[in-house]
Amino acid sequence: IGVISFNLFDNKGNLIHPHDLNTVLDGEGIAIRSGHMCCMPLMEKLNIASAARASFHIYNNFEDVDKLANAIEKAKLIFNKGLK
């Protein structure tokens, strides 16, 4: 199954909210899910408020994976701007 759930943190270890990450990636033409994705009991058990999720299928290729990775790096730059 090509599903990856993840959270992204800034340089200070603060969570970049998945909805904010979703907004940046959307601006790059990449669709992900964010939130508790219909698994609220599991999220509560793991003490996670929300997460981002990228899904891959047979119609995706290596270029799509590279675009996602580059967009995540761009998001990290945006949210780390001014942080030391």
C-alpha positions in Angstrom: 0.0 0.0 0.0 1.5 3.3 -1.0 0.3 5.4 1.9 2.7 7.5 4.1 1.5 9.4 7.1 3.9 11.9 8.6 4.3 15.1 10.5 6.9 17.8 9.7 8.7 19.8 12.3 10.6 23.1 12.0 14.2 23.6 13.1 13.2 24.3 16.7 11.2 21.0 16.9 7.8 22.7 16.6 5.1 20.9 14.6 4.3 22.5 11.3 0.6 22.0 11.4 -0.5 19.5 8.7 -3.2 21.9 7.4 -0.5 24.6 6.9 1.7 22.0 5.1 -1.3 21.0 3.0 -1.7 24.6 1.9 1.9 25.0 0.8 1.8 21.7 -1.1 -1.5 22.6 -2.7 0.2 25.7 -4.0 2.8 23.4 -5.7 0.0 21.3 -7.3 0.3 18.4 -4.9 -2.7 17.0 -3.1 -2.3 15.4 0.3 -4.7 14.7 3.1 -4.4 16.4 6.5 -6.2 16.1 9.8 -7.2 13.0 11.8 -8.3 11.2 8.6 -11.2 9.3 10.2 -8.9 7.5 12.7 -9.5 9.7 15.7 -9.3 6.9 18.3 -5.9 5.8 17.0 -4.6 9.4 16.9 -5.7 10.0 20.5 -4.0 6.7 21.5 -0.8 7.9 19.9 -1.2 11.4 21.3 -1.2 12.9 17.8 -3.6 15.8 17.1 -3.3 15.5 13.3 -1.1 14.2 10.5 -0.4 14.6 6.8 -0.8 11.7 4.4 0.5 11.2 0.9 -0.9 8.3 -1.1 0.7 6.7 -4.2 -0.9 4.4 -6.8 -0.1 2.9 -10.1 -0.6 6.2 -11.9 2.2 7.9 -10.0 5.8 7.9 -11.1 9.2 8.8 -9.8 8.7 12.4 -10.9 5.6 12.7 -8.7 7.7 11.5 -5.7 10.4 14.0 -6.5 7.8 16.8 -6.8 6.4 15.8 -3.3 9.9 15.8 -1.8 10.8 19.1 -3.3 7.5 20.7 -2.2 8.2 19.4 1.4 11.6 21.0 1.3 10.0 24.2 0.1 7.6 24.1 3.0 10.4 23.5 5.5 12.2 26.6 4.1 9.0 28.7 4.4 8.3 27.6 8.0 11.9 27.8 9.1 12.4 31.3 7.7 13.9 33.5 10.4 14.5 30.5 12.8 17.9 29.7 14.0 
